[in-house]
């Protein structure tokens, strides 16, 4: 990625880190401090794009690869 950033540095703009985060950042409690905001809930309110890198059980994988029964593990908080 660093090579692409260097190559396109004069023709593209970088999004701040808050725009795109990993879904694992939401594994913390809503009141717990995130790396970018005071709470995970505040991070959720400011995020524009979520990169799915792990399942609810912590294993790596994309949500479209999860068996249907795994979707019951997802809680909307």
C-alpha positions, 0 to 999 in steps of 0.5 A, spaced: 500 500 500 505 504 501 508 503 494 501 505 491 500 511 496 507 514 494 506 513 486 499 516 486 501 522 491 500 527 487 493 525 483 489 522 489 487 525 496 488 520 502 482 519 507 483 520 514 483 514 518 477 515 521 473 514 515 475 507 514 476 502 520 476 495 521 470 491 524 474 489 529 474 496 532 467 495 534 469 488 539 470 493 544 464 495 549 461 502 547 464 506 553 471 503 552 476 508 549 477 507 541 484 509 538 481 515 535 475 517 539 473 517 547 469 511 546 467 506 541 460 509 540 463 515 538 467 512 533 461 508 530 457 515 529 463 518 525 465 512 521 463 512 514 466 505 511 467 499 515 473 494 512 470 487 514 476 483 517 474 478 522 468 474 524 464 475 531 468 470 534 475 473 532 477 469 526 478 472 520 473 472 514 468 476 510 461 476 512 459 473 506 463 467 507 459 466 514 454 460 515 447 462 516 447 460 523 453 465 525 449 471 523 445 470 529 452 472 533 451 479 531 448 484 535 446 491 533 449 495 539 
